[in-house]
Amino acid sequence: MEKYSLLSHNTFGIDVYAKNFIEYTSVDELKKLIAQNAFTVPFLHIGEGSNLLFTRDYEGLILHSRIRGIDVVEETDEFVTVRVGAGVNWDDFVAYCVDRNWYGVENLSLIPGEVGASAVQNIGAYGVEVKDLITEVETIDWQGQERIYPVSECAYAYRTSIFKQSDNKTVFITYVHYKLRKQAHYTLDYGTIRQELEKYPALSLATVRKVIIDIRESKLPDPKVMGNAGSFFMNPIVPYTQFEALKGEYPLMPFYELSDGRVKIPAGWLIDQCGWKGKSLGPAAVHDKQALVLVNCGGAKGSDIIALSDAVRASVRDKFGIEINPEVNFI
């Protein structure tokens, strides 16, 4: 399609257009598009656009996968490994697992986006990162070459992977394999999960999923109502010596010690301490319930969101000497 509106393909609700737009429903269809030289340059492969900020019309080709399907590829008494199409909605996949009593992804409930993006971004929440569940990632590049990456080759780290590196922007994820437990195994010691679970008579995957959804909905705005991309900034990781100095000055500062001796500090807390929660800059604002979230109050352009982001980052830098970086990709 030519001159295609991307309004429904980015959760920030930025009204921009792509010069061309193509969707495909299978690996074979993608191969045919490649063989037909259907790709123009530049091109960009997107999921649901839940981690993108369009700053202008895209003068190229936007590709979108609609590869579906969830298939069991291996199963034992303890584990099940499933192969999931990159175009499957992430939360639909989580619900599918919970319905079948497969443990592992429940803490990642209600994260927007698609399965393919989960493997690119290494999504995480409430003590769980998807890298610990992925076993391999099936891909095809823009020249039609297929490759399977075992998780050991995906270079996963906090909100990043080999698929985010510039050299791999022309590699398209087609399927992701996840290994899930079939016996009870929960991650509950994060935030207020245990406290919220006390409201329920019994612990189950369904109650954990409901608690996670309730917590997220109490803090995060619905993109259909107020445009946003969820957490806009990554939590900064600082050396322990820097953390100690800050802790002496701000004794109530929350933190998470990492295995390598460094310390992760919640970006939302830093932003809140700078007085940004609920404040706006033009048609863009910092959400009044979660300072980690920037929102489109209506009619915002990508440049408005960036201006707010720059102002927030400058405040945190000036007050704490810490650089916070966007998790969202600027296009």
C-alpha positions, 0 to 999 in steps of 0.5 A, a space after each residue: 500500500 502506498 501513502 499508508 497511515 501509521 496511526 494504528 501502528 504506533 501506540 503513541 498515536 503519532 499521525 504519520 505516514 509510510 511511503 509504502 506498507 507491506 504485511 506478510 502472513 508466512 515465511 514463504 510469503 516473505 521469501 516471495 517478496 524478497 525474491 520479487 525485489 519488493 523491498 525498497 530502501 530504506 525499510 523498517 520492520 515493525 511489530 505493534 509499534 509499542 516501542 517506537 516514536 515516529 518523528 516524521 513521515 517514513 519515506 520508505 517501506 514499512 514491513 509488518 509480520 502477521 505470522 501466527 501460530 503457537 505449536 508445541 515442539 517438545 514436551 516432558 513431565 517438567 517442561 514444554 517448549 513452544 514455537 510462536 509466530 512473530 506476529 502473535 500478540 504478546 499478551 494473547 500468548 501469555 494468556 494462552 500459557 496461563 490457560 494451559 498452566 505453563 509457568 514463566 511468562 505470567 509476570 509479563 502480562 499486559 506488556 504491549 507488542 508482539 512476540 517478535 519484538 519480545 525477542 528483539 527488546 528482551 522485554 522484562 517486568 516484575 523480576 522476569 526477563 524473556 531471555 531466560 525463557 527463550 531457547 532459540 529465535 528463527 530469522 530470515 534476512 532481507 536476502 532470503 537467508 534463513 538462520 536460527 539463533 540459539 539463545 546463547 548467540 542472541 547477546 541478551 542484556 538489559 533491554 537489548 539483543 543482537 537484533 537491535 545492533 545496526 548490523 542486524 536491522 535487516 534480519 527479520 524474526 519469524 518464530 520464537 521458541 520459549 521453554 516453560 515449566 509445567 510444575 508450579 514455579 513463581 516469581 513473587 518477590 518483586 514490588 507489591 506482588 505478594 501483598 496484592 496476592 493476599 487478596 485472593 484465597 489461593 495462589 495460581 497462575 490465573 491470580 498472579 496474572 490478574 495481580 500483574 494486570 491490576 498493578 500495571 493498569 493502576 500505573 500505566 495509561 491505556 494507549 487507546 485512551 492516551 498515547 504512550 509507549 509504556 516505560 519510556 526510559 531504561 532504569 540506569 545502572 551505576 557503579 556501586 561507589 556512585 550508588 553509595 554516594 547517592 544513597 548517603 544523600 538520598 537514603 530513601 532511594 530505591 535500588 536493586 543490586 546486580 550480580 556484577 556489583 553494579 546497582 540499578 536505580 528506578 528511573 521513575 523515582 529519579 524523574 519523580 524526585 525532579 518534580 516531573 510527575 504529572 507535568 506537561 510540556 506542550 501536548 506531551 506530559 509525564 504521566 501523573 501515576 508513573 513518572 517513567 511514562 511519557 504520554 501524548 495528551 492529544 495531537 502531539 508530534 514526535 518532536 513534542 515527545 522528544 522535547 519533553 524527554 530531553 527536558 526530563 533527562 537534563 533534570 535528572 542529569 543535573 540533580 543526580 549526575 545520572 544519564 537516563 536513556 530512552 527505551 523507545 526507538 526514535 524513527 
